[in-house]
């Protein structure tokens, strides 16, 4: 019997490993969201946010652990769309280091119960720890790092300046056999 692959990526999903304080990750998430909308794939391709806590990787970065925990907990409890929307909200200038600010932002996300989410933050923190433990095994190089069901694994895809990279990643996520 084979061992299941850690952190499998479902077809139709772009797994985004990142930190909320990383400007490159915010640019990547924005590009993925904008390109997905331009291609009309909002209902077909989902973003699954996984944690690459920069404060753990390189001390001195803002400690966004509570925000990362909330995103992971929201994704697990309410679905990937809720996790994506909370991640995006936290990237819009919300203090992702503040429990109160994170939960206030969560309360504005459709379908998320901020009071319930507050009780799930420990579970979300455990998911952040589990994500971090997988980083070496999966070859996650930093924030942002994108993985697809077909095995594609790319660190900072936007670094080359080619806007077509987002189109290609989203199309490959939609049809991993391409």
C-alpha positions in Angstrom: 0.0 0.0 0.0 1.4 3.4 -0.9 1.6 6.4 1.4 -0.6 9.3 0.4 1.3 12.3 -0.8 1.4 15.1 1.7 -0.6 18.2 0.9 -2.2 16.8 -2.3 -3.4 19.4 -4.8 -6.9 18.8 -6.3 -7.5 19.3 -10.0 -9.0 22.8 -10.4 -6.9 24.1 -7.5 -3.9 26.4 -7.3 -2.1 25.8 -4.0 -0.5 29.0 -2.8 2.2 28.8 -0.1 2.8 32.3 1.3 3.0 34.7 4.2 0.5 37.6 4.6 3.3 40.1 5.0 5.1 39.2 1.8 4.5 41.8 -0.9 5.5 39.3 -3.7 2.8 36.9 -2.4 0.2 39.7 -2.4 1.2 40.6 -6.0 0.9 36.9 -7.0 -2.5 36.4 -5.3 -3.7 39.6 -7.0 -2.5 38.4 -10.4 -4.0 35.0 -9.9 -7.4 36.5 -9.0 -7.3 39.1 -11.8 -6.3 36.6 -14.4 -8.8 34.0 -13.2 -11.6 36.6 -13.5 -10.4 37.7 -17.0 -10.5 34.0 -18.1 -13.9 33.5 -16.6 -12.6 30.7 -14.3 -13.8 32.0 -10.9 -16.1 29.0 -10.5 -13.6 26.5 -11.9 -10.3 27.2 -10.4 -9.9 27.7 -6.6 -7.0 29.1 -4.6 -5.9 26.9 -1.6 -3.9 29.0 0.8 -1.2 27.2 2.7 1.2 28.9 5.2 4.8 29.8 4.7 5.3 31.9 7.9 8.2 34.2 7.1 8.8 34.9 10.8 9.6 31.2 11.2 11.7 31.1 8.1 13.6 34.3 8.8 13.1 35.9 12.2 12.5 39.6 12.0 9.5 39.5 9.7 6.1 40.5 11.1 4.4 37.7 13.0 1.4 37.1 10.9 0.7 33.7 12.5 -2.7 34.6 13.8 -3.8 35.7 10.3 -2.3 32.6 8.7 -4.1 30.5 11.4 -7.4 32.2 10.6 -7.1 31.6 6.9 -6.2 27.9 7.4 -9.1 27.5 9.9 -11.6 29.3 7.6 -10.5 27.1 4.6 -11.0 24.0 6.6 -14.3 25.0 8.2 -16.0 27.0 5.6 -14.2 26.0 2.3 -11.5 27.2 0.1 -13.5 30.2 -1.2 -13.9 31.5 2.4 -10.2 31.0 3.1 -9.3 32.8 -0.1 -11.6 35.7 0.7 -10.2 36.0 4.2 -6.6 35.8 2.9 -7.4 38.6 0.4 -9.1 40.8 3.0 -6.0 40.4 5.3 -3.7 41.5 2.4 -5.6 44.8 2.1 -3.9 46.5 5.0 -5.5 44.6 7.9 -3.1 44.0 10.8 -2.6 40.3 10.4 -0.6 40.2 13.7 -3.7 41.3 15.6 -6.3 38.7 16.7 -9.0 41.4 17.0 -8.3 42.9 13.5 -8.1 39.4 11.9 -11.5 38.4 13.4 -13.1 41.7 12.5 -12.0 41.1 8.9 -13.3 37.6 9.1 -16.7 38.9 10.1 -16.9 40.7 6.8 -16.3 37.5 4.8 -19.6 36.0 3.5 -20.3 32.7 5.2 -17.7 33.1 7.9 -18.8 33.2 11.6 -16.1 35.3 13.3 -17.1 34.1 16.7 -16.9 30.5 15.7 -13.6 31.1 13.9 -12.1 32.6 17.1 -12.6 29.2 18.6 -10.9 27.5 15.7 -7.7 29.5 15.8 -5.8 26.8 17.7 -6.7 24.3 15.0 -5.6 26.8 12.4 -2.3 27.3 14.2 -1.8 23.5 14.2 -2.4 23.6 10.4 0.2 26.4 10.1 2.6 24.2 12.0 1.7 21.2 9.8 2.3 23.3 6.6 5.7 24.4 7.9 6.7 20.8 8.6 5.9 19.9 5.0 8.0 22.7 3.5 11.3 20.7 3.1 9.6 17.6 1.9 7.6 19.5 -0.8 10.5 21.7 -1.8 8.7 24.9 -1.0 11.3 27.6 -1.5 9.6 30.6 0.0 6.7 33.0 -0.3 5.0 32.8 -2.7 5.3 29.2 -4.0 2.6 27.7 -6.2 1.8 24.0 -6.6 -0.6 22.3 -9.1 -2.2 18.8 -9.3 0.1 17.9 -12.3 3.2 18.3 -10.1 4.0 21.8 -11.2 5.9 23.5 -8.3 7.1 27.1 -8.9 8.7 29.6 -6.5 7.6 33.2 -7.1 6.1 32.7 -10.6 5.8 36.4 -11.2 9.5 37.2 -10.7 10.2 36.8 -14.4 7.8 39.6 -15.3 5.9 37.5 -17.8 2.1 38.1 -17.2 1.3 35.0 -19.3 2.6 32.8 -16.4 -0.6 33.3 -14.5 -2.8 32.4 -17.5 -0.7 29.2 -18.0 -0.8 28.2 -14.3 -4.6 28.7 -14.1 -5.2 26.7 -17.4 -2.9 23.9 -16.1 -4.8 23.9 -12.8 -8.1 23.6 -14.7 -6.8 20.7 -16.8 -3.8 19.0 -15.2 -3.5 16.7 -18.3 -2.6 19.6 -20.6 
